[in-house]
Amino acid sequence: MKSKVIITKDMSMDDRLEALKKASKKFNKKIQRNHKIKRTETSFMDKFSDDTNIHAWTDSPKYLDEHYGERVRDQNEYESYEGWN
């Protein structure tokens, strides 16, 4: 198994700095690649970025009538305007 340690005690200061630069370049390439991938995978969501829920039903009385019908109408007779008895 290969060690992931790139800096050792017997390295000079210049060797250590060079090793750090090499590791940082590799890390930055990885971050940039991941950022590009994330940007392309989520580009379809950009058109919904106005903080609206695209899955929300905007016509709630119609939804209730369509899916629950008589049951909701009966319940509404028992409830007050505030939603509790």
C-alpha positions as CSV (number, residue, x, y, z in Angstrom):
1,M,0.0,0.0,0.0
2,K,1.4,3.4,-1.0
3,S,1.6,6.1,1.6
4,K,-0.3,9.3,1.0
5,V,2.2,11.3,2.9
6,I,4.0,13.6,0.5
7,I,6.2,15.5,3.1
8,T,8.8,13.7,5.2
9,K,11.2,14.9,7.9
10,D,14.3,14.7,5.8
11,M,13.0,16.9,3.0
12,S,14.4,20.4,2.6
13,M,12.1,23.5,2.8
14,D,12.2,23.8,-1.0
15,D,11.2,20.2,-1.5
16,R,8.3,20.6,1.0
17,L,7.0,23.7,-0.8
18,E,7.2,21.9,-4.1
19,A,5.3,18.9,-2.7
20,L,2.6,21.2,-1.3
21,K,2.3,23.0,-4.7
22,K,1.9,19.7,-6.5
23,A,-0.7,18.5,-4.0
24,S,-2.6,21.8,-4.1
25,K,-2.7,21.7,-8.0
26,K,-4.1,18.2,-7.9
27,F,-6.7,19.1,-5.3
28,N,-7.7,22.3,-7.2
29,K,-8.1,20.3,-10.4
30,K,-10.4,17.9,-8.6
31,I,-12.5,20.7,-7.1
32,Q,-12.8,22.4,-10.5
33,R,-13.9,19.1,-12.2
34,N,-16.5,18.5,-9.5
35,H,-17.8,22.1,-9.9
36,K,-18.1,21.6,-13.6
37,I,-20.0,18.4,-13.2
38,K,-22.3,19.8,-10.6
39,R,-23.0,22.8,-12.9
40,T,-24.0,20.6,-15.8
41,E,-26.0,18.2,-13.7
42,T,-28.2,20.9,-12.2
43,S,-28.5,23.2,-15.2
44,F,-32.1,22.0,-15.7
45,M,-33.0,23.5,-12.3
46,D,-31.9,27.0,-13.3
47,K,-35.3,27.8,-14.8
48,F,-36.9,27.2,-11.4
49,S,-34.6,29.4,-9.4
50,D,-37.3,32.0,-8.5
51,D,-38.0,30.3,-5.2
52,T,-41.3,28.9,-6.3
53,N,-42.3,25.3,-5.7
54,I,-43.0,23.8,-9.1
55,H,-44.8,20.9,-7.5
56,A,-47.3,23.0,-5.5
57,W,-50.9,22.8,-6.4
58,T,-52.0,26.4,-7.0
59,D,-55.8,25.8,-7.1
60,S,-56.4,24.2,-3.8
61,P,-60.3,24.2,-3.8
62,K,-60.2,22.5,-7.2
63,Y,-57.7,19.9,-6.0
64,L,-59.8,19.2,-2.9
65,D,-62.9,18.8,-4.9
66,E,-61.2,16.6,-7.5
67,H,-59.6,14.2,-5.0
68,Y,-61.8,14.3,-1.9
69,G,-65.2,15.6,-3.1
70,E,-68.1,15.1,-0.7
71,R,-65.8,14.3,2.2
72,V,-64.3,17.8,2.2
73,R,-67.6,19.5,1.7
74,D,-69.0,17.7,4.7
75,Q,-66.0,18.6,6.8
76,N,-66.2,22.2,5.9
77,E,-69.7,22.4,7.2
78,Y,-68.4,21.5,10.7
79,E,-65.4,23.8,10.8
80,S,-65.3,27.5,11.5
81,Y,-63.5,30.1,9.3
82,E,-60.3,29.8,11.3
83,G,-60.1,26.0,10.7
84,W,-61.0,24.8,14.2
85,N,-64.4,24.2,15.8
